Amino acid sequence: MTATPPAVPDRQRHVEDELVRTVLASFHNTPDARLKELMQGLVRHLHAFIREVRLTEAEWQQAIDFLTATGHLTTDRRQEFVLLSDVLGASMQTINVNYEATAGATEATVVGPFFVEGSPEIALGGDMAAGAPGEPCWVEGTVTDTDGNPVPGARLEVWEADEDGLYDVQRDDGHLTARAHLYTDEQGAYAFWGLTPTPYPIPHDGPVGTLLDKTARSPLRASHLHFMATSPGLRTLVTHIFVEGDSLLGSDAVFGVKDSLVKRFESSPPQPPPTRSRARKHASPQPRSPHQTQKTPSTSLDDCSGRTRRSRCRHCSCSGRSSAAARSGTAHSRTAERRGRWTGR
Ligand SMILES: [Fe+2]
């Protein structure tokens, strides 16, 4: 869908066409063929945009000021450019282009600005919340390839916002909470305690927030839990699971919702969990065997009172245990073109 370009006199159109040709030609000798394609494509579309909307000099300067402010706010803990890409739908469209829809495979979605390297390792059945406030949620699923074969030893990174709508990196205490990694067992199965996802606003105190405000858009994201699944020989999958019934599913600020990723979360009365461990380990570069993870000490409900000073011990007093069947993604092999599927159970 494109807008009809405004009519301009022939002489004026010739001047503008000539500049496009000149700029395109300036990239003609680019040694890297892909870089040449990217830059010439960018020039064609950028000039078409400028000409279509008849961009004023004041608007151009405003755009420069906006991008400058975006850069000034970006640090290793605040990625305003990722936010900008997200709210423009560019992140999601890039994912769409690179992860073709495959029957039976879990769909990918945005990584978002809050993934960080170096998450703690938890055992199967462990607790990734680590004291973050929120309602406990039991999550379990299975990682398979697209042929349905279990993927043992797959590494899962999981991260989410707490019930205050904040990720750990948005707090100043330096603690990693509500994020962890774990490895699937020999059946490709995984299970862990997390938090029932809640809606939260993307950071909107910067230029991207100003943009949303001026365009009457909400900064809220639909409730979700982040996953990243990796396994040698399989393509990495980055995805979410969303909460069925969330009123924000149709207006997610970063366009990350896909119907196949919306899951039912069930509440149940307080009861002892199937397994649970607070043991958190240092990250290991190699998958741990299921036998090793089973040796991790587990804990019971009895000893988790006073777990966090920010809120009551929700592991003891929650209204119920939630469960989510995580159905997830495509894993295209980089080397053997083996296609993977990450399915829930
Ligand atoms: Fe998120």
Residues whose N, C-alpha, C, O or C-beta is under 5 A from the ligand:
A	BS01	LIG	G112
